[in-house]
Structures are given as structure tokens and as C-alpha cells.
């Protein structure tokens, strides 16, 4: 028995060492002194990422989005955080447009600030609803905006990055790119495509010393999420009520931290972490600890998410509850949307989204409200260096 246990442990040790030696190298990227280009940068997560990059010392920030007015407003906000030697420029373009127009905008940004060192593909849109009720263009539009726009912008910068053997490309995906649920038959496929693109690109660019990363953010308290609430069906509302609500600044900080650490896939929250472990599958993983946890826990978390799936299915089959949920939604929608507006209108140091207001929004997703219905703001955790950063605008996945 002793020798049997010894041999098993030796085989296990050899396997783990071999796995460790097989992991791709990590490519940390420091944005300080670099030219960073952010798509979907006029609102929400994109604008928060821009603020975080400026606070991390990036030399030039280029914001790309469809709405020129929103871009100018974002630029004015971000200019408050400029230090000597830093600059912010905006470039309006519809990223669902022709690739030539997108490349022309990238070239213009490079003429002003030099080669792009960091690209953050954040632009996206979301149309939700039952598959047979969605218009045909909902599928094509989301593929163009959520997936093909990232392909076209990446093609515009990747050649120079390979020549210089330097750079980083980041993708803002979605938890819906890991787990597809009712109502996302048009949205989730576009995010799964983005995820597959990032996986393949990571392997392709690794020999050129160019890093690739992807972020899977959950629900985020922004104008875009507020717009989603307006059209959210009771089925989606019932399922979304099981998840939390996060702020753009928290998502942006995790994104930039992941880029600086050289990680590939980044999730947010406990459920996001479990989903990340389960959905890692054949995706690249440069971090040894993460790789070992994925090996150890993937089977367990498969069981956990089978339980989640069963819970979701029971919710969808409970028609009386869905009807009641829709009635509550209709009744409290004005209050709910106003609370969320208060959240997204606050600046980073004034974080209303860490208050009872957010709890009310989360409870409303579940179909209940606290009583008495009064939201008293309370202070939140501080940001790195307690810098003021803008937090209003649209969730990156609903920006352009």
C-alpha cells in the first residue's frame, strides 16, 4: 500500500509539474507612458477604463465611439485628471461600419499620439428577448458591433505591434459570453465569438510578445443597464435577480489590474470566479495557481452550475411568479430606474451604487422591495489613491 500511494503521488506530482511547464508565459503590461486606445470610450465602463489608465500614467488616451457629443463630454470629464505630459483625444466613428473607416480613425489617432500600445475593445450593444420575437437585424447588428468591430480595430493595430514585438490587446466581453440564458439568443453568440477570437489571438500573438486578455463583467450599474431594465422581460429579470450589480469603476480597475498583471481571463465576484473556473476549458492560462484551481474545482463547479440551471428552469416554469414579477416591475419601474440614474450620475468618490439604492435595485430584479422604501446613502470603499473618476454613462456592452 505504501508503494502504491507513493507511485500515485509521484505520478500526480509529475503531472502537475508538466502542466506548470506547459503554461504560456505571462506578459505583464504597464500602461504608464503608453498610447492607449479605448473603443466605446464615451460612457460607462469605457470611460471608467480611460480614467483608470490616466491615473496609471498613460501618455496618450484615444477614445473611440459613435456619438461625438458624448465623446466630447467624456473628454471634458477626463481632462480633469490629466497630469503634465498626458493627453486625451476623441475620434467619432460607428464601429459597425466599414473596416476602411475604422482603420482610417486608428491611423489618425496614431498620427497624433504614435503607435497604439494598448487597445481595449469595449464597444458593444445588447438586444434581448425571446428568439422568435427578435427582429432579424438584432442578430446581425450585435455580431457587427460586439464581435466584428473588435476584429476590425484589432487588425488595424496588430501589424505594428508584431513589428515592434510589443503591445497588449484587451477585450471586454460579458458573463453572457460564458453562460447563455433565456433571452440572449442573439447577444450571447456574439460574445462567445469574441471569447473564441481572444483565445485564438492569444496563441497567435504570444510568439510576438504581444499580450491578449479578456474580461467577463457582470451586470454593471450604468445608463446602459438602466435602458436594459426598461425592456427586460420577467424571464430575464427572474434570472438576473440571482446576480449582483457592480460599478463601472470596479470593473475598470479589475481590467487594468489584469492587464498590468499579465493575466488572460478576468472575472468579477464569487459567481464570476466560479463561472470562470468552469468555463476555462481549453482557454490559455498563464497563472499557475489559477491553473491548479481549475484542475481541482472544475468538476465541483460543474455540479454547482447544474444546480443554477435547474433553478433557472424552475423559475421559467413558474408562470404565476413571472406574472407577479412583471406586475412588480411595471409598478416600481419609475422608482427603480430613478435609483439607478442616481447611481450612474454619481462620481467615483461619491459611490451611490454601494448604498441601499443598489440593494433596492437588486431586490427589484428578484421581485421584492425593502420597506420602508428609503435609500440612505452610505460611504463606499475608496479607489486607489482616492482619485475622483467619472462614473456616469452607459455600460460598455451597451455603449455603441
C-alpha positions in Angstrom: 0.0 0.0 0.0 2.9 2.4 0.9 4.4 1.9 -2.5 1.1 2.3 -4.3 0.4 5.6 -2.6 4.0 6.7 -3.3 3.7 5.9 -7.0 0.3 7.7 -7.3 1.7 10.8 -5.6 4.8 10.7 -7.8 2.6 10.5 -10.9 0.4 13.3 -9.7 3.4 15.5 -8.9 4.9 14.8 -12.3 1.7 15.7 -14.0 1.4 19.0 -12.1 5.0 19.9 -12.8 4.4 19.1 -16.5 1.3 21.3 -16.5 3.2 24.1 -14.9 6.0 23.9 -17.6 3.3 23.8 -20.3 1.6 27.1 -19.3 2.1 30.1 -21.7 4.4 32.8 -20.4 2.8 35.8 -18.7 3.2 39.2 -20.4 2.6 42.0 -17.9 1.9 45.3 -19.4 2.3 48.7 -17.7 0.2 51.5 -19.3 2.4 54.2 -17.9 3.9 56.3 -20.7 1.9 54.4 -23.4 -0.6 55.3 -26.0 -3.9 53.6 -25.1 -6.9 53.4 -27.4 -10.3 52.5 -25.9 -13.4 51.8 -28.0 -16.8 52.5 -26.6 -15.0 55.1 -24.5 -17.7 57.8 -24.3 -19.7 56.2 -21.4 -19.7 53.6 -18.7 -17.0 51.0 -18.5 -15.1 52.5 -21.4 -14.9 55.9 -19.9 -14.1 54.4 -16.5 -11.2 52.5 -18.1 -10.0 55.7 -19.7 -9.9 57.3 -16.2 -8.1 54.4 -14.7 -5.5 54.4 -17.5 -4.9 58.1 -17.0 -4.5 57.5 -13.2 -2.0 54.8 -14.1 0.1 57.3 -16.1 -0.7 56.6 -19.7 0.8 59.1 -22.0 -2.0 59.5 -24.6 -5.6 58.3 -24.3 -7.6 57.9 -27.5 -11.4 57.4 -27.1 -13.4 56.0 -30.0 -17.2 55.8 -30.0 -20.1 56.6 -32.2 -21.6 59.6 -30.5 -19.4 62.8 -31.0 -21.3 64.7 -28.3 -20.9 62.0 -25.7 -17.3 61.8 -26.6 -16.7 65.5 -26.0 -18.5 65.3 -22.7 -16.3 62.3 -21.7 -13.2 64.2 -22.8 -14.0 67.2 -20.6 -14.5 65.0 -17.6 -11.3 63.1 -18.2 -9.3 66.2 -18.7 -9.7 66.9 -15.0 -7.3 64.1 -14.3 -4.6 65.0 -16.8 -1.1 65.3 -15.5 1.7 67.1 -17.4 2.6 65.1 -20.5 -0.8 63.4 -20.8 -3.4 64.0 -23.4 -6.9 62.9 -24.3 -8.3 62.9 -27.9 -11.6 61.7 -29.3 -12.4 60.0 -32.6 -16.1 59.5 -33.5 -16.9 56.6 -35.8 -19.5 53.9 -36.0 -17.5 50.7 -35.3 -20.2 48.6 -37.0 -19.3 50.5 -40.2 -16.8 49.5 -43.0 -13.4 48.3 -41.9 -11.7 51.0 -44.0 -13.3 53.8 -42.0 -12.3 52.1 -38.8 -8.7 51.8 -39.9 -8.6 55.4 -41.0 -9.6 56.5 -37.5 -6.9 54.4 -36.0 -4.3 55.9 -38.3 -5.5 59.4 -37.4 -5.0 58.5 -33.7 -1.5 57.2 -34.4 -0.6 60.4 -36.3 -1.4 62.4 -33.1 0.0 60.1 -30.4 2.2 57.5 -32.1 1.6 53.8 -32.4 -1.1 52.2 -30.2 0.5 50.3 -27.4 -2.7 49.2 -25.6 -6.1 48.5 -27.3 -9.2 48.0 -25.2 -12.1 46.6 -27.3 -15.0 47.7 -25.2 -17.8 48.8 -27.6 -20.9 46.7 -27.8 -24.7 46.6 -27.8 -27.4 44.3 -26.4 -30.8 43.4 -27.7 -32.7 40.9 -25.6 -35.9 38.9 -25.9 -37.4 35.6 -27.0 -35.7 34.2 -30.0 -38.8 34.1 -32.2 -39.7 37.6 -31.3 -36.4 39.2 -32.1 -36.0 41.1 -35.4 -33.6 39.6 -37.9 -31.3 42.6 -37.8 -30.8 42.1 -34.0 -28.6 39.1 -34.7 -26.6 40.9 -37.5 -26.2 44.2 -35.6 -24.9 42.5 -32.5 -22.4 40.4 -34.4 -21.2 43.5 -36.2 -20.9 45.6 -33.0 -19.9 43.1 -30.4 -17.6 40.9 -32.5 -16.6 42.2 -35.9 -15.9 45.7 -34.6 -13.3 44.3 -32.3 -11.9 42.2 -35.2 -11.5 45.3 -37.4 -9.9 47.6 -34.8 -7.5 44.8 -33.8 -6.5 44.2 -37.4 -5.7 48.0 -37.6 -3.1 47.8 -34.7 -1.8 44.2 -34.6 0.6 44.6 -37.5 2.6 47.4 -35.9 2.5 45.6 -32.5 4.0 42.5 -34.1 6.7 44.5 -35.9 7.7 46.2 -32.6 7.2 42.9 -30.6 5.3 45.0 -28.1 1.7 45.8 -27.1 -1.4 44.5 -25.5 -5.0 43.8 -26.8 -7.8 43.6 -24.3 -11.4 42.5 -24.9 -14.4 43.5 -22.7 -16.7 40.5 -23.1 -19.6 39.6 -20.8 -20.7 36.9 -18.4 -23.1 36.1 -21.2 -20.1 35.0 -23.1 -19.6 32.2 -20.6 -23.2 31.3 -19.8 -26.1 31.7 -22.2 -29.6 32.2 -20.7 -33.1 32.8 -21.8 -33.5 36.0 -23.9 -29.8 36.1 -25.0 -30.1 34.0 -28.2 -28.8 37.0 -30.2 -26.5 38.6 -27.6 -24.6 35.6 -26.2 -23.4 34.2 -29.6 -21.7 37.5 -30.4 -19.9 37.3 -27.0 -19.0 33.7 -27.4 -17.5 34.6 -30.8 -15.5 37.4 -29.1 -14.2 34.9 -26.5 -13.1 32.4 -29.2 -11.4 35.2 -31.0 -9.4 36.2 -27.9 -8.4 32.6 -27.2 -7.1 32.1 -30.8 -5.4 35.5 -30.9 -3.6 34.9 -27.6 -1.8 31.8 -29.0 -1.1 33.6 -32.3 0.5 36.7 -30.8 2.4 35.0 -27.9 5.5 34.4 -30.1 5.5 38.1 -31.0 5.5 39.1 -27.3 2.1 40.8 -27.7 -0.3 40.2 -24.8 -4.1 39.4 -25.1 -6.6 39.5 -22.3 -10.4 39.2 -21.8 -12.7 40.4 -19.1 -16.1 38.9 -18.3 -18.1 41.7 -16.4 -21.5 41.0 -14.8 -24.4 43.5 -14.5 -23.0 47.0 -14.1 -24.9 50.0 -12.8 -24.9 52.4 -15.7 -27.3 54.1 -18.1 -27.0 51.1 -20.4 -28.2 48.8 -17.7 -31.0 51.2 -16.9 -32.0 51.0 -20.6 -31.9 47.2 -20.4 -34.2 47.3 -17.4 -36.8 49.2 -19.5 -37.2 46.2 -21.8 -36.2 43.4 -19.5 -38.7 40.6 -19.7 -39.9 38.8 -16.5 -37.9 35.7 -17.5 -34.6 37.6 -17.8 -35.5 39.6 -14.7 -36.0 36.4 -12.7 -32.7 35.0 -13.7 -30.8 38.3 -13.4 -32.0 38.6 -9.8 -29.6 35.9 -8.9 -26.6 38.1 -9.8 -25.1 41.2 -8.2 -24.8 44.7 -9.5 -21.3 46.3 -9.9 -19.9 49.8 -10.7 -18.0 50.8 -13.8 -15.1 51.9 -11.7 -14.7 48.5 -10.1 -14.9 46.8 -13.5 -12.3 49.2 -14.9 -9.9 48.7 -12.0 -10.1 44.9 -12.4 -9.5 45.3 -16.2 -6.4 47.4 -15.8 -5.1 45.4 -12.9 -5.4 42.2 -15.0 -3.6 43.9 -17.9 -0.8 45.0 -15.6 -0.5 41.5 -14.1 -0.4 39.7 -17.4 -3.5 37.6 -16.8 -5.6 36.3 -19.7 -9.2 35.9 -18.4 -10.6 38.0 -15.6 -13.9 37.7 -13.8 -15.6 39.7 -11.1 -17.4 38.4 -8.0 -17.6 35.0 -6.5 -20.1 33.7 -9.0 -18.0 35.2 -11.8 -14.9 33.4 -10.4 -16.7 30.1 -10.3 -18.0 30.5 -13.8 -14.5 31.4 -14.9 -13.1 28.2 -13.4 -15.8 26.1 -15.0 -15.7 27.8 -18.5 -11.9 27.9 -18.7 -12.0 24.7 -20.7 -9.1 24.9 -23.3 -8.5 28.6 -22.9 -5.0 29.8 -22.2 -3.9 30.2 -18.6 -0.5 31.7 -17.7 -1.1 31.7 -13.9 0.0 28.5 -12.1 -2.4 28.9 -9.1 -5.3 29.6 -11.3 -4.5 26.6 -13.5 -4.3 24.3 -10.5 -7.6 25.6 -9.1 -9.2 25.0 -12.4 -7.9 21.4 -12.4 -9.2 20.8 -8.9 -12.5 22.6 -8.9 -13.9 22.4 -12.4 -15.8 19.2 -11.7 -17.3 20.6 -8.5 -18.4 23.8 -10.1 -20.0 21.9 -12.9 -22.3 20.5 -10.3 -22.9 23.9 -8.9 -24.0 25.4 -12.2 -26.2 22.4 -12.9 -28.0 23.4 -9.8 -28.1 27.0 -11.1 -29.5 25.7 -14.4 -32.2 23.7 -12.6 -33.1 26.8 -10.5 -33.4 28.9 -13.7 -35.6 26.3 -15.4 -37.9 26.2 -12.4 -38.2 30.0 -12.4 -39.1 29.9 -16.1 -41.8 27.3 -15.5 -43.4 29.2 -12.6 -45.8 31.2 -14.7 -47.7 32.8 -11.7 -44.4 34.1 -10.3 -43.4 35.5 -13.7 -46.7 37.3 -14.0 -46.3 38.7 -10.5 -42.7 39.7 -11.2 -43.9 41.6 -14.3 -46.5 43.4 -12.3 -44.0 44.4 -9.7 -41.6 45.6 -12.5 -44.3 47.7 -14.0 -45.3 49.2 -10.6 -41.8 50.0 -9.4 -40.1 50.7 -12.7 -40.0 54.5 -12.3 -38.5 54.3 -8.8 -36.1 51.6 -9.9 -34.8 53.5 -12.9 -34.5 56.7 -10.9 -32.4 54.9 -8.3 -30.1 53.6 -11.0 -29.9 57.0 -12.6 -28.7 58.3 -9.2 -26.1 55.6 -9.2 -24.7 56.3 -12.6 -24.8 60.1 -12.1 -22.5 59.9 -9.1 -18.8 60.2 -9.3 -16.4 57.6 -8.1 -15.7 59.1 -4.8 -19.5 59.5 -4.2 -20.3 55.9 -4.8 -24.1 55.7 -4.5 -24.0 52.2 -6.0 -22.6 50.8 -2.8 -25.6 52.1 -0.9 -29.1 50.9 -0.1 -30.1 52.1 -3.5 -28.2 49.3 -5.1 -29.8 46.8 -2.7 -33.2 48.1 -3.8 -32.3 47.6 -7.5 -31.1 44.1 -6.8 -34.2 43.3 -4.8 -36.4 44.7 -7.6 -34.7 42.3 -10.0 -35.8 39.5 -7.7 -39.3 40.9 -7.5 -39.4 42.4 -4.0 -38.5 45.7 -2.3 -37.4 46.6 1.2 -39.7 48.5 3.4 -39.8 51.3 4.2 -38.6 52.2 0.7 -36.0 54.8 1.7 -32.4 54.7 0.4 -29.9 56.3 2.7 -26.5 56.7 1.0 -23.5 55.4 2.9 -19.8 55.7 2.1 -18.2 53.1 -0.1 -14.7 51.7 -0.3 -12.1 54.0 -1.7 -10.5 53.9 -5.1 -6.7 53.5 -5.5 -5.2 56.8 -4.3 -8.9 58.0 -3.7 -8.9 59.8 -7.0 -12.1 61.2 -8.3 -13.2 59.4 -11.5 -16.3 59.8 -13.7 -18.9 57.1 -13.4 -21.9 58.2 -15.4 -22.8 56.8 -18.7 -23.5 53.5 -20.4 -22.4 50.0 -19.6 -19.7 49.2 -22.1 -21.7 46.4 -23.6 -24.4 48.9 -24.4 -22.3 51.8 -25.5 -22.1 51.8 -29.2 
